[in-house]
Amino acid sequence: MRITLIGFLVLVMGAAVKAHIHFIRLALLAAMGLMGMWMMHKLAQDWQKISSSNRPAKPASAAMAAGKLLGIWKRSIPDAQHLDEFVEESLDDFYKFDDILRQDRSTCARKMICQIAATPQNQLNRVETNLLKMLSPSEHFGDDAAKNIFRKAMNFGRSKKDVKACHQEYKKCRFNTRQMFKLFTSFM
């Protein structure tokens, strides 16, 4: 009886020690999680300060001041003018047609644009349609000589309305549009 009692006490003590270790791990994980959330909160506050300091000052009305005090307009979208300026700046940085031409020695990008333009409009997906819109003369982002080279490829495809004519024009590139899209998406 005495041996079973000692064995039982050793078992209870072992379980208590093991539970204590798990509790310490749980407490440490909870504390680190709270610290991580606090750091993300501080980072979001800093980002809010930085992004709001770049916006032009707007005259504050009494209703707007009351709304800000109550937190009603805390997550409002920026005004349209600021949003348009931001989009123009980001697109000017994004669409570097001269960089694309420097990398495209085999004329595959031009061939792809030509083949997309030669394809009937109802057979194009949204990405292909947006590529053609980006190169349209009414689009004002990135007007330069390199963009005009892509426009020539687009106009050639539209005038011929034949994918095979694009293949003949840009013989250096051995891929078709679908193969190029698969290649591009594998890198994204």
C-alpha positions in Angstrom: 0.0 0.0 0.0 2.8 2.3 0.9 4.6 1.7 -2.5 1.4 2.4 -4.4 0.9 5.7 -2.4 4.5 6.8 -3.1 4.1 5.8 -6.8 0.8 7.8 -7.0 2.5 10.8 -5.4 5.4 10.6 -7.8 3.0 10.4 -10.7 1.0 13.5 -9.4 4.1 15.5 -8.9 5.4 14.6 -12.4 2.1 15.7 -13.9 2.1 19.0 -11.9 5.7 19.7 -13.1 4.8 18.9 -16.7 1.6 21.0 -16.5 3.6 23.9 -15.0 6.1 23.8 -17.9 3.2 23.8 -20.4 1.6 26.7 -18.5 4.9 28.7 -18.7 5.1 28.0 -22.5 1.5 29.1 -22.9 2.1 32.3 -20.9 5.2 33.1 -22.9 3.4 32.6 -26.2 0.5 34.8 -25.1 2.8 37.5 -24.0 4.8 37.4 -27.3 1.5 37.5 -29.2 0.3 40.6 -27.3 3.7 42.3 -27.9 3.4 41.5 -31.6 -0.1 43.0 -31.8 1.1 46.1 -29.9 4.0 46.5 -32.4 1.6 46.2 -35.3 -0.7 48.8 -33.7 2.3 51.2 -33.3 3.4 50.5 -36.9 -0.1 51.3 -38.2 -0.2 54.5 -36.2 3.2 55.6 -37.6 2.0 54.8 -41.1 -1.1 56.8 -40.6 1.0 59.8 -39.5 3.3 59.5 -42.4 0.6 59.1 -45.0 -1.6 61.9 -43.6 1.4 64.3 -43.5 1.7 64.0 -47.3 -1.9 65.0 -48.0 -2.8 68.6 -48.7 -4.6 70.4 -45.9 -8.3 70.7 -46.3 -10.5 73.3 -44.6 -12.3 71.6 -41.7 -16.0 72.2 -41.3 -17.8 71.9 -38.0 -19.5 68.7 -39.1 -16.2 67.1 -40.1 -14.6 68.1 -36.8 -17.4 66.6 -34.9 -17.3 63.4 -37.0 -13.5 63.1 -36.4 -14.0 63.6 -32.7 -16.6 60.8 -32.6 -14.5 58.6 -34.9 -17.1 58.5 -37.7 -14.8 59.4 -40.6 -11.8 57.5 -39.2 -11.6 55.2 -42.2 -12.8 57.4 -45.0 -11.2 57.2 -48.5 -8.9 60.0 -49.7 -10.4 62.7 -51.9 -10.5 62.0 -55.7 -7.8 64.5 -56.6 -5.2 62.9 -54.2 -6.2 59.5 -55.4 -5.7 60.4 -59.1 -2.3 61.9 -58.3 -1.2 58.8 -56.5 -2.4 56.5 -59.3 -0.5 58.7 -61.9 2.7 58.6 -59.9 2.5 54.8 -59.3 1.7 54.0 -62.9 4.5 56.3 -64.2 6.9 54.3 -62.1 5.3 50.9 -63.0 5.1 51.1 -66.8 8.7 51.4 -68.1 8.4 50.5 -71.7 12.0 51.4 -72.5 13.1 48.9 -69.8 10.8 46.2 -71.3 12.3 46.9 -74.8 15.8 46.6 -73.4 15.0 43.2 -72.0 13.0 42.0 -75.0 15.7 41.2 -77.5 13.7 38.4 -79.2 10.6 40.8 -79.7 8.3 38.5 -77.7 6.6 41.3 -75.9 5.8 43.1 -79.2 4.6 39.8 -80.7 2.4 39.2 -77.8 0.8 42.7 -78.1 0.4 42.2 -81.8 -1.3 38.8 -81.3 -3.6 40.1 -78.7 -4.6 43.0 -80.9 -5.2 40.6 -83.8 -7.5 38.5 -81.7 -11.3 39.4 -81.8 -12.3 41.5 -78.9 -14.9 39.0 -77.6 -12.2 36.3 -77.3 -9.9 38.4 -75.0 -9.7 38.0 -71.3 -9.5 40.9 -68.9 -5.7 41.0 -68.7 -5.4 41.1 -72.5 -8.1 43.9 -72.8 -6.3 45.9 -70.1 -3.0 45.6 -72.0 -4.6 47.0 -75.1 -6.2 49.8 -73.1 -2.9 50.7 -71.5 -1.4 51.2 -75.0 -4.3 53.1 -76.5 -3.6 56.6 -77.6 -6.1 58.0 -75.1 -4.0 56.6 -72.2 -1.6 59.2 -70.9 0.7 57.1 -68.7 4.2 56.7 -70.0 4.1 58.5 -73.4 7.5 57.8 -74.9 9.2 56.3 -78.0 9.2 52.8 -76.4 5.5 52.9 -75.9 5.0 54.0 -79.5 6.9 50.9 -80.6 4.4 48.8 -78.7 1.5 50.9 -80.2 2.9 50.1 -83.7 2.8 46.4 -82.8 -0.8 46.8 -81.6 -1.8 48.7 -84.7 -0.2 46.1 -86.9 -2.2 43.3 -85.2 -5.4 45.3 -85.5 -4.9 46.0 -89.2 -4.0 42.5 -90.2 -6.5 40.7 -87.8 -4.4 37.6 -88.2 -2.2 36.0 -85.6 -0.1 34.4 -88.3 0.8 37.8 -89.6 2.2 38.7 -86.2 4.2 35.5 -86.2 5.7 36.5 -89.6 6.4 40.0 -88.5 8.2 39.0 -85.2 10.0 35.9 -86.3 12.7 36.0 -83.6 10.2 35.0 -80.9 9.2 31.4 -81.0 6.4 31.5 -78.5 2.7 32.3 -78.9 0.6 34.5 -76.6 -0.7 31.7 -74.4 2.8 30.3 -73.9 4.1 33.8 -73.0 1.3 34.3 -70.5 2.1 30.9 -68.9 5.8 32.0 -68.8 5.0 35.3 -67.2 2.6 33.9 -64.6 5.2 31.3 -63.5 7.4 34.2 -62.4 4.7 36.0 -60.5 
